[in-house]
Amino acid sequence: MKIFDLLHQSVDAAIPSQRKDGSMPPGHNGPYHHTETPVRTTAHWLISFLNVYELTGAKIYKNAAERAVSFLLEKDNRPGGATFWCLNHRNAHPSNGLIGQAWVIEALIKASETLQLPRCYQIAEEIYLLHPWNERNKAWHKVHINGHVDSLDYTFNHQLWFAATSSLLKNTPEATNRVNDFTRHLDNKIILFQNGIIKHLNPYIMGRLIDIPKIPAKLIFFYGLQRRYYYLKSVGYHGFNLYALSILRKTLPENPFWKSEMISKIFTPLQSGSFVEELSRSKYAYPYNPVGIEIAFFLETFYPEYGHLIPHWLNRQFSKSWDDKKCLMSYNTPDPITSSARIYEVTRLKNHEFEL
C-alpha cells in the first residue's frame, strides 16, 4: 500500500459529503468535544482535494477544491470581520486561538498556489497581520472574531503551528521576519520532560514568567493533581509539535535553531519502546492526532537516515485508524469527522509504501 493511494481513496469517499455551500461536515475537536464550525474540516479537506488534483489532473478534485475555497471566503465565516469563527462552544475561544487560524492560513496559501487565486493569499496575509506580535515574548496574541486582541496564546503547539503556517507567507516580510525570530528563540520556549517529550502547556512557554495570577493554579493542576494526565497529553501532542517543526525546517532552512541540541533531545523518545506504548494509552495520540503520519514527516525531514522506520510509523497510524469499508481515517476515534479530515497531513510526505 502506498500512502497516496489511501489519500486518493479518502478524497473519493469524502467528496459526496461536501455540502451545497462547499463546506465539509464539522467535527467536535476530538476528545475536547467542542462543537466546531465547518471551517476547520473544510480547510483540511481543501488541501487534500488540491493535492489529489495535482496528482491526477482530474476536474472533479479541482471542482471540490474551488467549492471549498468559495465557502471559506464567505463573510459568514468571519462574522465580526476579523478572524475566522472556528469553535461554537461557550467554554472555547471562538477563533480557537492561534491554531484555528493557522489551519485556515495553510489551506488558503495552498489554494492560492495550486489554483492561482491571489485573493486566497491576500486573506491569509490579512488574517496573519491581525495578530499582534509581542516583541518582548517573541510570540503572538490571540484575536477574537470581532477583532478584539486577547492575551498571548499560552499553548505552545498553538504558537508553533501559527509560526509554521505563517512561514508559508513568503511574500509577507512581517511574517517571514517574525517567524524567523520566533524560531531562533525556540530553545527558550520548548520545555521538555526528562525523556525528551515536549510539555503541552506551561506558564513559561514564552521564556519568562507571564500572567502571574494564573501561574499557581496552573502549576497545581498540571504538575500536581493531574500530572499523569498532563504527561500522556504531552505524549499525544509530541508528534503534532514535530510536524510543525518540520514545516519550519523546510521553509526556513537557514535558521540557526536547527543546529541546536534540542533537535536531538526531542528525537530521543522516538527510539524508546516505552514511548510507543504510551502513545497507545494517550487519547490525544492515534485517536485524535495522527502521530504516525507526523513522526514519519519528522523523520523524513530531520533524520532521513532513519527512513526505514517511516513505514512502521505509518502502519501504526493506519492499522489503528483506517476504516476499510468507509475508506476514511475514521476508525477507533471519538471524532471520526475530524480524524478523517486530518489525513491531509500526508500531503507533505513522499509516497511511502507500507503494509496495512
Beta strands, then each sheet from edge to edge (+ up, - down):
strand 1: 133-134
strand 2: 139-143
strand 3: 149-152
sheet 1: 1+ 2- 3+
end
